[in-house]
Amino acid sequence: MNLPFNIAKRYFFSRKGGGSFSLISILSVISLLGYIVGAAALIVVLSVFNGFEGLFMGMYNTFDADMQITAAQGKTFEATTLKIANIKAIKGVEKVSFVLEEDVLLKYGERQNLATVKGVDEQFVSLTGMDSSIVAGTLLLEDSDKNFAIVGQGVAYQLSIDPNDIFEGLQVYVPNREEVDILNPTSAFSRKTILPIGVFSVQEEVDNKYVVVPIRFLHELLNRPNEYSSLELKLAKEADMDNIKEELQHICGASFTVKNRFEQREAFYKVMKSEKLISYFILFFILLIAAGNTIGSLYILVIEKKRDLELLGAMGLTSNQARFVFTWQGVIMAFVGGTIGLFLGVLLCYFQHEYGFIRLDQAASFSFNSYPVDVRWVDVVLVFFTVVFLGIITSIYPAYKAKQLIR
């Protein structure tokens, strides 16, 4: 058996009277509580970030495709420049959809607003699952020769759009590429009218920016029938995204850029990861400061056990073994505190996930009203080893002093 570990375990679990023990006991309890609260706070905060990340990812998934192909240079490309048949033949590719985007000026009644019109074909809805994001009106883009628009909730609010009003059309303006009559300022713009019959809500950034229309409507408005902004793909659930991306890049060549879901929202995911990392380090340093009590309690324990250590030294205990006694003491304290803290933190996350008792600010513009949580085992392991690491660090000085007592 490991002698230093057994001695450390005995010191940790033993209970003796005396004034010095009272001080040690108080400091030990404070240290233990520091580890418990720190571990619980760490796992809860990391789980909340995971929850927000997963929630926003799910929201974006109703608007973004699994894979997106865009021109490496310029805004648009012609369909003939892509090997569509080869792309469709890739194992794991289920559907493809051409998309054309353009910044426009919208007018509805007396209100105006800048937005981005996203022209899509008939595959887009089934490719993204946009039907789950409709909050008002109907999801319908085409009916025979008629075109309809689905507007973001933010755009609908800015323009006071009523999706049930079949008499008021949404006017879409874009700069005219043709020769402009300087005597007629309105000729500087091309204009078409479309009926908005639905409102979608994905995420505030998307809701305030996009209006979805049939791609033929946008082709006619821009007078660019063969141009597209991107080709978007839906993959099978079991598809290997990384391998498919490599195949797509090989087929498309250097003239095109291939992006997966995460890369399409790269800035957002980088911000989420950075905020999570910063929060982890802030809590780590708070926990490190709180763990300073462990140094005090272990050092006082070394002083109290000085006579025991001298006696054990006379019986053959080496200086290194004496050092490991208090190293183990710090590790045991961190292990017990971290385990209890993780249990309480995971339990709190479970109740929050099931009952949502911690609410968000009512003024927040979210479609949910309580903090989302997602406990991941990688975070549980990270927090556990973080706490144990702190236990080792805080035991270094007391262990060194204990080593000096053995000659």
N, C-alpha and C positions, 0 to 999 in steps of 0.2 A: 504493500500500500504506500501511497505518497505521504510521507511524514509531514512535510510543510502544509499540505492541503488539509490533513486531518487536524493538525493543531489550529489552523486558521478557521476551520469549520467549528471546532470546539469553542474558540474565542467568540465567533459570531453568534452562536446559538446559546452559549452559557449565560446564566443570570446570577450575579453575585451582588451582595449589598455593599454599602460604602458610598461616601460622598463622591469619590473620584469616579465610581461607576455611574453615578447619577449624571455627571457631566458627559461622560462618554455615551451613556444611553441617549441623552437628549441630542447630542451631535449626530449620533448614528441614525436616530429616527429622522432628524432633519435631512441628513444625506440620503437616506432611503426614500423619503418623500420627494426629494429633488429628482432622483432618478425616476420615480413613478410618474410624477407630473410631467417631467421632460419627455419621457418615452411616449406617454399618452398624447401629449401635445404634438409631438413630431408625427406620429402615425395619423392623427386626426387631420392635421394641416396638409400632409402629403395626400391623404385620401380625398380631401375636398378638392385639391387641384386636379387629381385624377378624375373626379366626378365632373368638374367643369369641362375638362378636356374631352371626356367621352361624350358629354351632352352636346357640346358645340360641334364635335365631329359628327354626331348623329344628325344635327341640324344641317350642317353643310352637305352631308351625304344625300339630302333630298334635293339638292341643287347642283352639286358637282358630280361629274362622272368619275368612274374608277381610274380612267386614264385619259389624258388629253394630249393631242398632237397639235402644235402650233408652228407657224413659220419662224425660223431662227432670226430672220431679218424681215422687217416690214410688218404690217398689220394683217394682211390677208394673203391667200394663195388660191390657185385654181385647183379644182378637184382632180384634173388630169395629171397633176404633178405628184399625186400620191398613188401608190400601188394598192388600191382598195381591195382587190381580190386576194392579194398576198396577206394583207392585214386581217381580213376576215377568216383566212385559212389557219391562222395561228390558234393552237390549242388553248382553250380557256377564254377566247374572245366570243362573247355571245351576241352583242349588238354594237352597231356603229351609228353615229348620228353626226351630220354636218351642222355647224353652228356659225352664225355671222353676228358679230356685235358692232354697234355703232353708237357714239355719243350723240344725243339729240336734244332738241328743245320740245317740251310737251306743253300743250295748252288744252285745258278742260274748262269750259265756261269762260270765266274771266281770270282764272288762275293759270300761272305758268311755272314750270319747274324744269331744271336740267336733269337728265337721266341717261341711262344706257339701255338701249333696246337690244334684246337678245333674240335673234331670229333662229327658230329651231324647226326641225322636220318632225314627221309623225312618230319617229322612234324616241324622241327626247323624253317624253313623260314616262314611258316604261323603262327607259335607261337610267333615270335618276330617282324615280319614286316621288316625283313632285306632287302627286295626288294627295299625299299625306300632309302637305303643308298648306292646303287651301283652307282659309279661315272665313271666307265670304264668297257668295256667288257660286259660279260653276267653272269647272276645269274643262274648257273647250276652246281649241285654237282654230279649228277649221270645220266648216259645214258646207259641203259642196264648194261653191265659189265665194263663200263669205269668210272673212277673216275676223278673228276675235283676239283680244289682248287680256293677259293675266298680269296684274300689276302688283308690285311689292307693297306691303302694308304701309311703309313710310311714304312712298310715292302717292299712294291713295290718300293718305292723310293730308299731305301737302297740297294736293289738287282737289280735295273734297270729292273724290270719285265715289259715285254710287253704282255698284255693279248691277243693281236691279233696274237702273234707268236705261231703257232701250232706245231712248230718243237723243241722248247727249253723247256725241262721239268724242274720242280722244284724238286731237290733232297732233301729228308728229312732223317736226321740221328738221331738215338737215341742210347744210350748205350745198348749193347747186354747183356741180362740177362743169356744167355747160356754160356757154357764153352768157354773161349777165347784161341785161339792159339797164344802163345807168339811170335812165329816166323812170324806171320802174323798180324801186328798191325791193319789192316783194319777190322779184325774179331771182334774187340772190339765194333763195331757199326753195328746196323741193318740199312739197307738203302732201301728206296723205292722212286720211281719217280712218280710225279703227274703233270698234265698239269694245270698251272694257267690260267684261262680264264676270271677272273673278279677281280675288285678292289672295295673295299667298304671304306667308310669314315663315322665314327661315332663320334669319339672324339680322340684327339691326343694320349692319353694314350692307348686307344684300338687299334687305327690304327697302332701304332708302335710295337704292341705286338702280334696280333693275325693273324692266317691263319685258315680259316674254310675249313674243308674237310669232306667227308662222313665218318661216324663212322666205317664202315667196313674196310676202308683203314687204319685207325689208329689201329684197332684191329689186322689186319694182320701184320702191322709194329711192333707192340709191342708183338705180339703173346699172347695176353690176350683177348680172344674172349668174355668172360663173365663179364668183369670188366667195371665199369662206374665211372665217377667223380661226376656226379649229375643227378638228375631227375628234369627237368624244366617244369613248368606248365603255361598254359594260362588260365586266369579267365574270366568269363563273365563280361561285363561292369558294371552290377548292383550288382556284387558279393560283399559280405562283407569280405574284405581281412583279418581283424583281426580274425573273427570267423573261416574262412577257415584255417588260420594259426594254430589256436588252435586245430582244428580237425586233421590236418595233423600231428602235433606234437604228438597228442594222438595215432594216427594210427602207426606212424613210431617209436615211443618210444625214449628212451634216446640215442640210438645208432646213431641217425640222428639229424641233425640241419636243421631247416626250416627258410628260410629268405625271406622277401618280397623285393620289388624293392629297397627300401631305405636302407635296411640292407645289400644288396649286394654291395652297394656303400657307406657304412656307413662313411668311412673316408672323402669322398668327401663332403657329405651333412653336416657333422660336421664342416668341414672347412668353408663351405658357411654360415652356421648359425652363427659360431663364428665371421667371418668377418663382417657379417651384424650387429651383436650385438655390436662389437667393434666400427664400424662406427657410430652407433646410439649414443653410449656414448661419442665419441669424439665430434660429432656435438652438443650433449646435453650440454657438458661443454663449448663449444664455444658460444652457445646460452645463457648459464647462465652468462658468462662474459659480453656478449653484453647486457644482460638484466640489468646489473648494472646501466645503464643510467636511468632505471625506478626508481631506488631508489633515485637517485639525483633529478629527476623531481618531484617525489611525495613529497620528503622532502622540496623542495623549495615551492611547492604548500601548504604544511602544514604551512610554515612560512608566506606565503602571506595571507592565509585564517585564520590566528590566530584571528583577530578581529571578523570575521564571526563566528568562532567556540565559542568564548567567549560569543557572543550575543546569539547564539543558545543554549549554555549551560544555560544561564540565563532564556531561554524560556522553558527549560526542557529536552534538549538533554543530554543523559547520556554519561559517558566516553566510555562505550562499543559501543554505537551507533556512537560516533565520530571515534572510531577505525575502525569500519566496513565501514565508509564512504570511507576511504582511502584503505581499503582492497578491496572494490568493485571497486575503481578507478583502482587499479592494475589489477584486474580480467577483467574489461571492456577493458582496453588497450590490454591485452593479447588475449582476445576473438576476438576483432576486427582485430588485427594484425595476429593472427593465422588463422582466417577465410579467410582473404585476401590472406595470404601466401599459404594456402592449395589450394585455388582456382587457384592461379597462378601456383603452382607446378603441380597440376593435369592437368591443361591446357597445360603446357609445356610437360608433359608426353604424353598427347594425340597427340600433334603435332609430338613428337619424334616417337611414335608408328606408326603414319600414314605416315610420310614423311621421318623419319630417317635422319634429317638434322645434327645431331651430329655423326660424323663418327669415327670408330675405326682406330687405327694405321694400315696402310697398311701392316706393317710387321707382324702383329698378325696372328697367324695360326688358323683363324676361318673361318667357311663357311658362315658367315654373315659379313656385312661391316658397320653396325651402332649399337649403343648401344641399346640392348633390354630393354623394360620397361614393368612392370606389376603392375598396381596400385591395391592394395588390401584394402578393407574397414577396415580391422583390423589395418592396418598401418595408415590409415587416422584418425581413432579414437585414436590410440596411440599418434600420433603427436599432435592432438588437445588437448588432456588432458595433454600432456607434456608441451605445451605452457601455458595452463591455470594454471598448477601447478607452473610454473616459475613465473607467474603473482602473485600468492598468496605469494610465497616466497619473492619476491622483495618488496612486500607491507608491510611486517611484521614490519620493523623498522620505516618507516614513520607513520604507523598506531599506533604504540606504542607511538611515540612522540605526535601525535594528541590526544591520550587518556590522556596524561599528562596535556594538556591544559584545560581540563574540570575538575573542582574541585567539 
